[in-house]
Amino acid sequence: MIGYLSLMRKKSIKYLWEESQSNITTIITSKHLPKLKKNLASKKFGKVIGSNILDYENQFSKGGLQSTYSILMRQDGLYADTNDDGQISNFEEAEKNTL
């Protein structure tokens, strides 16, 4: 019985993981990628305009850099910067989206 419950728990966790990955993919492809594609197609790459990492995506001018930062680091994207310090600063953040 314990083995069965363990198996069911693993299946539930796997299902939730796959569902969350699907949701993240949907958000990124519907919200972020069209904006990024438009920026890149019109050669609006953006540039660094600030040096304070706590300005997050606003340390870049509007364009591809800003969009890419949002996709990778912010909550409505992959949220690699889980502690909101403006950088990927620990092993957990670095490994977060590699499973």
C-alpha positions in Angstrom: 0.0 0.0 0.0 2.8 2.4 0.9 4.5 1.7 -2.5 1.2 2.4 -4.3 0.7 5.8 -2.5 4.3 6.7 -3.2 3.8 5.9 -6.9 0.5 8.0 -7.0 2.3 10.9 -5.3 5.1 10.8 -7.9 2.5 10.7 -10.7 0.7 13.7 -9.2 3.9 15.7 -8.8 4.9 14.8 -12.4 1.4 15.9 -13.6 1.6 19.2 -11.8 5.1 19.8 -13.1 4.0 19.1 -16.7 0.9 21.3 -16.3 2.9 24.2 -14.9 5.4 24.0 -17.7 2.6 24.0 -20.2 1.1 27.1 -18.6 4.4 28.9 -18.6 4.9 28.0 -22.2 1.4 29.3 -23.1 2.1 32.6 -21.3 5.5 33.1 -22.9 4.3 32.2 -26.4 1.1 34.3 -26.2 2.3 37.4 -24.3 6.1 37.7 -24.6 7.2 36.2 -27.9 5.0 38.3 -30.2 6.5 41.4 -28.6 10.0 40.1 -28.9 9.5 39.0 -32.5 8.1 42.5 -33.4 11.1 44.2 -31.7 13.6 42.0 -33.5 11.9 42.3 -36.9 12.0 46.1 -36.6 15.6 46.0 -35.4 14.7 47.5 -32.0 17.2 45.6 -30.0 17.4 48.0 -27.1 20.5 49.0 -25.2 21.7 49.2 -21.6 20.5 52.5 -20.1 21.2 51.9 -16.4 23.6 50.0 -14.2 21.3 49.3 -11.2 20.4 45.6 -11.4 17.4 46.3 -9.2 15.9 48.3 -12.1 15.2 44.9 -13.5 14.0 45.1 -17.2 14.0 48.9 -16.9 17.8 48.9 -17.0 17.3 48.4 -20.8 15.6 50.6 -23.3 12.5 49.3 -25.0 13.4 46.5 -27.4 14.6 42.9 -27.6 16.9 43.1 -24.6 14.1 44.3 -22.3 11.7 41.7 -23.6 14.3 38.9 -23.2 15.1 40.0 -19.7 11.4 39.9 -18.8 11.0 36.4 -20.3 13.9 34.9 -18.4 13.9 36.7 -15.1 10.4 38.0 -14.2 7.4 36.4 -12.6 5.3 36.3 -15.7 8.0 34.5 -17.6 10.4 31.8 -16.4 11.1 33.7 -13.2 14.7 32.6 -12.9 15.4 35.5 -10.5 13.2 33.9 -7.7 14.7 36.1 -4.9 14.3 39.3 -7.0 17.8 40.5 -6.5 18.2 41.3 -10.2 20.5 38.4 -11.0 20.8 34.7 -11.0 22.8 34.5 -7.9 22.6 31.0 -6.5 22.5 27.4 -7.6 18.8 27.0 -7.2 18.0 29.9 -9.5 20.5 28.6 -12.0 19.0 25.1 -12.0 15.4 26.2 -11.7 14.3 25.7 -15.3 16.6 23.0 -16.4 14.6 20.0 -15.3 
